[in-house]
Amino acid sequence: MEQAEKFYESHGGKTILLSRFVPVVRTFAPVVAGIGNMDKKKFFVYNVAGGTIWCTSVTLLGYWLGNRIPNIDHYIIPVVVAAMAITFTPTLIHIVKSVIQGRRRQKLAQKEDL
């Protein structure tokens, strides 16, 4: 909880705003913000701003692409898969780094115990 509080004190606003663009993070960032005691007014402002920017950008991008690409319906599945890969990659990299660091800490702790 202390880590969440420290993180949301310094990075809370941008985390809530940017989390709108990362599918899994979008679900959990507000919960962690609550656990981290993020200021309610600040959370509200950044959450509304992030939601507005996300909705507007996705809608305009869809409209623009729909008008620019003929037979776009043939490309929907590859585009969705590519978008998912792009949005999940940073999260997966972070998870892998965390696991590797955790294993290194365990090995160091085991060596110190010997």
N, C-alpha and C positions, 0 to 999 in steps of 0.2 A: 504494500500500500504506500509506503514511503517513496518508493521508486516512481509509482504512478503519480503521486502528488508533485514530486520534483519535476517529472517530465511534463506534466500538464501546466505547471507554473510557467515553464519557459517555452514550451512548444504546443500548448493546448489549442490555440486558435488555428494555427496552420494545420495541425493534425485533424481537427474536425472539418475544416474546409476541404483539405485534400483527400480525406478519407471517403468523400462522396464518389471519387473516381476509381476507387479500388474495391471491387465487389465484396470480399470477405471482411476487409477492414471496416467498411461502411457499417457493417452490422455490429461490430464490437467496440469501435472507438467511442461511441456515446456512453456505453456501459462503463468502460474504463475511465472516461471523463467523470462520471458520477462517483466511481470508487475513489478517484484521485481528487475529489472535492473541487473540481473546476468551478469557477465562478459562474453562477446560473445565467446572468445577463450576458457575459462574454460567450458562453456556450450557445445561447439562443441566437446571438448576432451572427456568429460564425456558422452555425448550423443552417440558418435561413439563407445566408449568403452562399454557402456551399451548395445547398439544394437548388437555389435559383440559378446559379452559374451552371450546375450540372444539367438541370432540366433544359435550360435555354440552349446550351452548347450541343447536347445530344439531339435535340429537336432540329436545330438549324443544320447540324451536320447531316442528319438523315434526309432532310429536305434537299440540301445542296447535292448530296450524293445521288439521291433519287432522280434529280433533274440532269445530272451530268453523265451518269453511266447508263447506257442502254441495257435493257434486260438485266437489271440489277438483281432480280430475284434468283438468277443463276449463281450469284456470287455470295449470297447471304451467309450460308453455312461456313465457307472458308473465311469470310470476314469476321464472323462471330468467333470462330476458333482462334484466329490471329489476335483479335482483341482480348480474348481471355488469356492467351499466352502472354501478351504484353502486360496486362494488368496483374497477373499472378506472379510473374517472374521476380519482381522486387521482393514480394512477400516470401516466396520460396527461398530466395538467396538469403534473406534475413534469418529464416528458420534454420537453414543449413549452417550458417555461420554460428548461430546460437548453440546448436547441437555440438558442433566441432569445439567451440570454446568451452562448453560444459564438460566434454570428455577430456580436454586438456587440463582443466581444473581438477577433475577427479584423479587423473594420473599424477599430477603434482601433489595432491593431497595424500595419495597413496605412498608416493616416494618419501614425503615428509614424515609419514607415520612409521616408516621403516627405520 
